[in-house]
Amino acid sequence: MSNINLKITGMTCEHCVRAVTKALEGVPG
């Protein structure tokens, strides 16, 4: 199993963090 680390910048509110987290959780793998 491999890991990928993504550096995401520019998220200034908790809503942005939740939106990106939810989108990434839907990606297989």
Backbone as JSON Lines, residues from 0, in Angstrom:
{"i":0,"aa":"M","n":[0.84,-1.18,0.0],"ca":[0.0,0.0,0.0],"c":[0.89,1.24,0.0]}
{"i":1,"aa":"S","n":[0.55,2.19,-0.85],"ca":[1.34,3.42,-0.92],"c":[0.51,4.6,-0.46]}
{"i":2,"aa":"N","n":[1.2,5.62,0.0],"ca":[0.56,6.85,0.45],"c":[0.93,7.98,-0.48]}
{"i":3,"aa":"I","n":[0.01,8.91,-0.63],"ca":[0.28,10.13,-1.37],"c":[-0.01,11.29,-0.43]}
{"i":4,"aa":"N","n":[0.95,12.19,-0.28],"ca":[0.77,13.38,0.55],"c":[0.51,14.56,-0.37]}
{"i":5,"aa":"L","n":[-0.58,15.26,-0.12],"ca":[-0.92,16.43,-0.9],"c":[-0.82,17.67,-0.02]}
{"i":6,"aa":"K","n":[-0.16,18.68,-0.52],"ca":[-0.11,19.95,0.19],"c":[-1.14,20.87,-0.46]}
{"i":7,"aa":"I","n":[-2.17,21.18,0.31],"ca":[-3.25,22.02,-0.2],"c":[-3.2,23.34,0.57]}
{"i":8,"aa":"T","n":[-3.09,24.43,-0.17],"ca":[-3.0,25.74,0.47],"c":[-4.2,26.59,0.07]}
{"i":9,"aa":"G","n":[-4.42,27.64,0.82],"ca":[-5.45,28.6,0.48],"c":[-6.8,28.32,1.11]}
{"i":10,"aa":"M","n":[-6.91,27.27,1.91],"ca":[-8.18,26.99,2.58],"c":[-8.22,27.81,3.86]}
{"i":11,"aa":"T","n":[-9.14,28.75,3.92],"ca":[-9.17,29.68,5.04],"c":[-10.32,29.44,6.0]}
{"i":12,"aa":"C","n":[-11.18,28.46,5.7],"ca":[-12.3,28.22,6.6],"c":[-12.53,26.72,6.76]}
{"i":13,"aa":"E","n":[-13.23,26.35,7.81],"ca":[-13.5,24.95,8.09],"c":[-14.36,24.32,6.99]}
{"i":14,"aa":"H","n":[-15.23,25.09,6.37],"ca":[-16.07,24.55,5.3],"c":[-15.2,24.06,4.14]}
{"i":15,"aa":"C","n":[-14.18,24.82,3.8],"ca":[-13.27,24.42,2.72],"c":[-12.57,23.11,3.06]}
{"i":16,"aa":"V","n":[-12.11,23.0,4.29],"ca":[-11.42,21.78,4.73],"c":[-12.36,20.59,4.62]}
{"i":17,"aa":"R","n":[-13.59,20.73,5.08],"ca":[-14.56,19.62,5.02],"c":[-14.88,19.25,3.58]}
{"i":18,"aa":"A","n":[-15.02,20.25,2.71],"ca":[-15.35,19.98,1.31],"c":[-14.24,19.18,0.63]}
{"i":19,"aa":"V","n":[-13.0,19.57,0.84],"ca":[-11.87,18.86,0.22],"c":[-11.72,17.47,0.83]}
{"i":20,"aa":"T","n":[-11.87,17.36,2.15],"ca":[-11.76,16.06,2.81],"c":[-12.83,15.11,2.29]}
{"i":21,"aa":"K","n":[-14.05,15.57,2.16],"ca":[-15.14,14.73,1.67],"c":[-14.88,14.28,0.23]}
{"i":22,"aa":"A","n":[-14.39,15.19,-0.59],"ca":[-14.1,14.84,-1.98],"c":[-13.0,13.79,-2.06]}
{"i":23,"aa":"L","n":[-11.96,13.93,-1.24],"ca":[-10.86,12.97,-1.28],"c":[-11.27,11.62,-0.71]}
{"i":24,"aa":"E","n":[-12.18,11.6,0.25],"ca":[-12.63,10.33,0.81],"c":[-13.39,9.51,-0.23]}
{"i":25,"aa":"G","n":[-13.93,10.16,-1.25],"ca":[-14.65,9.46,-2.3],"c":[-13.76,8.87,-3.37]}
{"i":26,"aa":"V","n":[-12.47,9.16,-3.32],"ca":[-11.53,8.64,-4.31],"c":[-11.12,7.22,-3.91]}
{"i":27,"aa":"P","n":[-11.27,6.25,-4.81],"ca":[-10.87,4.88,-4.48],"c":[-9.38,4.79,-4.16]}
{"i":28,"aa":"G","n":[-9.07,3.91,-3.25],"ca":[-7.67,3.65,-2.93],"c":[-7.34,4.19,-1.61]}
